[in-house]
Amino acid sequence: MSDRIAHITIDNPPMNLGDHVLVSDLARFNAEVRTDDTVGVIVFDSADPDYFYAHEDMADAALMEQMLQDNELNLFQEVRESYRTLPQVTIAKVAGWVRGGGIEFATALDLRFAALETALFSQNEVSLGILPGGGGTQYLPRLLGRSRALEVIIGADAFDAALAERYGLINRALPADELDGFVERLAQRIASFPPGAVSLAKQAVDTGIGLSLPDGLREENKLLRQTVTPQVIEFLQAALKAGAQTRQGELDMEGLIDGLLRSQPPRR
């Protein structure tokens, strides 16, 4: 880990199947990182260039039996939700295949970026006679809308990163040789920001999705007040002194703020 960024590489040969080993490791890491204030951003990639997260292991009978227990949420849903609700920002960096449960895991993360030439996606459970039961029928409509989510789920066909970007499954499809650099720069940028503002912004967005607009605005206002600490007031005053809110300073406000963050690291 460096600069408040944790880099997690999925490495579960032969093809990054979601077996009991991978699922247990993901659950254990989530429990450890959730309360770790030294981590602000988590980037997931794969040790296998062909597979980011292939799908769940259909041959793992014990895991399948556990998934089908009569619980409110099944095992895979619990793991996905534990990642969706992390206070840290989570990013998937996809270079290869993502099928079934792999898509469900990726869509439970906050941001997704993929290699334009090599990343491929398929939510193929319906073709096997089941449905995406690890969050897929719930996460996809919220990202793609109903019609496109149904096309992906009941069409059960493979599609590339360009279409994934156009449909809203991923944030951006990037040339493979630009993917690492782009994700690292973005992760560093987010990790440099005041942690409280980042986690509360995530909370405001997630809460607002399930509320009416008036209720969402009230929640936003409540969370906004939590961010206005004496340290934040001090930082705003420093930004004004450095040239914010002047014609010249506004030409590169982002650069001005970045410089202040480097000299005045964020605090909660």
C-alpha positions in Angstrom: 0.0 0.0 0.0 1.2 3.6 -0.7 -0.4 7.0 -0.5 -3.5 5.6 1.2 -4.2 3.3 -1.8 -4.4 -0.4 -1.3 -3.8 -2.5 -4.5 -5.5 -5.9 -4.4 -4.6 -8.4 -7.1 -7.1 -11.3 -7.6 -4.9 -14.4 -8.0 -6.8 -17.6 -7.8 -5.6 -20.1 -10.6 -6.5 -21.5 -12.9 -8.9 -18.7 -13.9 -10.0 -16.6 -10.9 -13.1 -18.6 -10.2 -15.2 -17.5 -7.2 -14.6 -20.6 -5.1 -14.6 -20.8 -1.3 -10.9 -19.6 -1.2 -11.5 -16.4 -3.2 -14.9 -15.7 -1.5 -13.4 -16.2 2.0 -10.4 -14.0 1.2 -12.6 -11.2 -0.1 -14.8 -11.4 3.0 -11.7 -11.4 5.3 -10.1 -8.5 3.6 -13.3 -6.5 3.7 -13.6 -7.0 7.4 -10.0 -5.9 7.9 -10.0 -2.8 5.7 -13.5 -1.4 6.7 -12.1 0.2 9.8 -8.6 1.0 8.5 -8.3 4.8 8.4 -5.0 4.5 6.5 -6.7 3.3 3.4 -8.8 5.7 1.3 -8.9 3.9 -2.1 -8.8 0.2 -3.0 -7.9 -0.8 -6.5 -8.7 -4.4 -7.7 -6.9 -5.9 -10.7 -6.0 -9.5 -11.7 -2.8 -11.5 -11.9 -4.4 -13.4 -14.9 -4.4 -11.2 -18.1 -7.2 -13.2 -19.5 -9.6 -13.2 -16.5 -10.4 -10.5 -14.0 -13.0 -12.6 -12.2 -14.3 -15.5 -14.3 -17.5 -16.4 -12.4 -18.5 -18.4 -9.4 -17.2 -22.0 -9.2 -20.1 -24.2 -10.2 -18.2 -27.3 -9.2 -17.8 -26.1 -5.6 -20.7 -28.0 -4.1 -20.1 -26.8 -0.5 -20.1 -23.2 -1.6 -23.3 -23.7 -3.7 -25.0 -25.3 -0.8 -24.1 -22.4 1.5 -25.4 -19.9 -1.1 -28.8 -21.7 -1.3 -29.5 -21.7 2.5 -32.7 -20.1 3.5 -31.3 -16.8 4.6 -32.5 -13.2 3.9 -29.3 -12.7 1.8 -27.2 -15.4 0.3 -23.4 -15.6 0.8 -22.6 -13.9 -2.5 -25.1 -11.1 -1.9 -23.6 -10.5 1.5 -20.0 -10.3 0.2 -21.1 -7.9 -2.7 -23.0 -5.7 -0.3 -20.1 -5.6 2.1 -18.0 -4.1 -0.7 -20.7 -1.7 -1.9 -21.0 -0.2 1.6 -17.3 0.2 2.3 -16.5 3.8 3.4 -13.4 3.7 1.1 -13.6 4.2 -2.7 -13.3 0.9 -4.6 -12.1 0.6 -8.2 -12.1 -2.3 -10.6 -9.4 -2.3 -13.2 -10.4 -4.9 -15.8 -8.2 -6.3 -18.6 -9.8 -9.7 -19.3 -13.0 -11.7 -19.0 -15.7 -10.9 -16.4 -18.7 -13.3 -16.3 -21.6 -14.0 -13.9 -20.5 -13.4 -10.4 -17.5 -11.4 -11.6 -19.8 -8.8 -13.0 -21.7 -8.8 -9.8 -18.5 -8.2 -7.8 -17.4 -5.5 -10.2 -20.7 -3.7 -10.1 -20.7 -3.7 -6.3 -17.5 -1.6 -6.5 -17.7 2.2 -6.9 -15.9 2.6 -10.2 -15.0 0.4 -13.1 -12.4 0.9 -15.9 -11.6 -1.6 -18.6 -9.1 -2.2 -21.4 -10.7 -1.4 -24.7 -9.0 -4.1 -26.7 -9.2 -7.1 -24.3 -12.0 -6.7 -21.6 -15.1 -8.8 -22.2 -18.3 -9.1 -20.1 -21.2 -11.6 -19.9 -24.0 -12.0 -17.4 -24.7 -15.5 -18.6 -26.6 -17.2 -15.7 -30.0 -17.3 -17.5 -28.4 -19.4 -20.3 -27.6 -22.0 -17.6 -31.2 -22.0 -16.3 -30.7 -19.8 -13.3 -30.6 -16.1 -12.7 -27.9 -13.7 -11.5 -28.4 -14.2 -7.8 -25.4 -12.5 -6.3 -26.8 -9.0 -6.8 -26.9 -8.9 -10.6 -30.6 -8.3 -11.1 -30.4 -5.4 -8.6 -27.1 -3.7 -9.4 -27.5 -3.8 -13.2 -30.8 -1.9 -13.5 -29.5 0.8 -11.3 -26.5 1.3 -13.6 -27.9 0.5 -17.0 -31.7 1.1 -16.7 -34.3 -1.6 -17.0 -34.2 -2.4 -20.7 -30.5 -2.6 -21.1 -30.2 -4.6 -17.9 -32.7 -7.1 -19.3 -30.8 -7.3 -22.6 -27.6 -8.1 -20.7 -29.3 -10.6 -18.3 -31.7 -12.5 -20.5 -29.7 -12.1 -23.6 -26.8 -13.7 -21.7 -24.4 -12.8 -24.5 -20.8 -11.5 -24.4 -20.0 -7.9 -25.1 -16.9 -5.8 -25.2 -15.6 -2.8 -23.2 -16.8 -0.3 -25.8 -20.4 -1.4 -25.4 -20.0 -1.8 -21.6 -19.0 1.9 -21.5 -21.9 3.0 -23.7 -24.4 1.1 -21.6 -23.0 2.4 -18.3 -21.6 -0.8 -16.9 -18.1 0.7 -16.7 -17.1 4.3 -16.3 -14.6 4.3 -19.2 -13.1 2.0 -21.7 -9.4 2.9 -22.2 -6.6 1.7 -24.5 -4.9 -1.1 -22.7 -1.6 0.8 -22.5 -3.3 3.7 -20.8 -5.4 1.8 -18.3 -2.9 1.5 -15.5 -1.8 5.1 -15.6 -5.3 6.5 -15.7 -6.5 4.4 -12.7 -3.4 5.1 -10.7 -3.7 8.9 -11.2 -7.4 8.8 -10.3 -6.8 6.7 -7.2 -4.0 9.1 -6.1 -6.2 12.1 -6.6 -9.1 10.6 -4.6 -6.8 9.4 -1.9 -5.4 12.9 -1.5 -8.8 14.4 -0.6 -10.1 14.8 2.9 -11.4 11.3 3.8 -14.5 12.5 5.6 -15.7 14.4 2.5 -15.1 11.3 0.3 -17.0 8.9 2.5 -19.9 11.2 3.2 -20.2 12.0 -0.5 -20.5 8.3 -1.2 -23.1 8.0 1.6 -25.1 10.9 0.2 -25.2 9.4 -3.3 -26.1 5.9 -2.1 -28.8 7.1 0.3 -30.3 9.4 -2.3 -30.8 6.6 -4.8 -33.6 5.1 -2.7 -35.2 8.4 -1.7 -37.5 11.0 -3.3 -35.7 14.1 -4.5 -36.9 16.3 -1.6 -35.8 13.6 0.9 -32.5 13.1 -0.9 -31.8 16.9 -0.7 -32.5 16.9 3.1 -30.1 13.9 3.5 -27.5 15.8 1.4 -27.9 18.9 3.6 -27.5 16.8 6.8 -24.3 15.2 5.5 -22.9 18.5 4.2 -23.1 19.9 7.7 -20.9 17.0 9.0 -18.2 18.0 6.6 -17.8 21.6 7.7 -15.2 21.2 10.4 -12.8 23.8 11.7 -10.1 22.1 9.6 -12.2 22.4 6.5 -12.8 26.1 7.2 -9.1 26.6 7.6 -8.4 24.8 4.3 -11.0 27.0 2.5 -9.3 30.1 3.9 -5.9 28.9 2.7 -7.4 28.3 -0.8 -8.7 31.8 -0.9 -5.2 33.2 0.1 -3.6 31.0 -2.6 -5.8 32.6 -5.3 -9.1 30.7 -5.4 -11.9 32.9 -6.5 -9.7 35.2 -8.5 -9.8 35.2 -12.3 -6.2 33.8 -12.6 -6.7 31.3 -9.9 -9.9 29.9 -11.4 -8.1 29.1 -14.6 -6.5 26.1 -12.9 -8.5 25.7 -9.7 -7.8 21.9 -9.6 -4.0 22.5 -9.8 -4.2 25.1 -7.1 -6.1 22.8 -4.7 -3.8 19.9 -5.5 -0.8 22.0 -4.5 -2.5 22.9 -1.2 -3.3 19.3 -0.5 0.3 18.3 -1.0 1.5 20.9 1.5 -1.4 20.5 3.9 -2.5 16.8 4.0 -6.2 16.2 4.6 -7.6 15.5 8.0 -11.0 14.2 9.1 
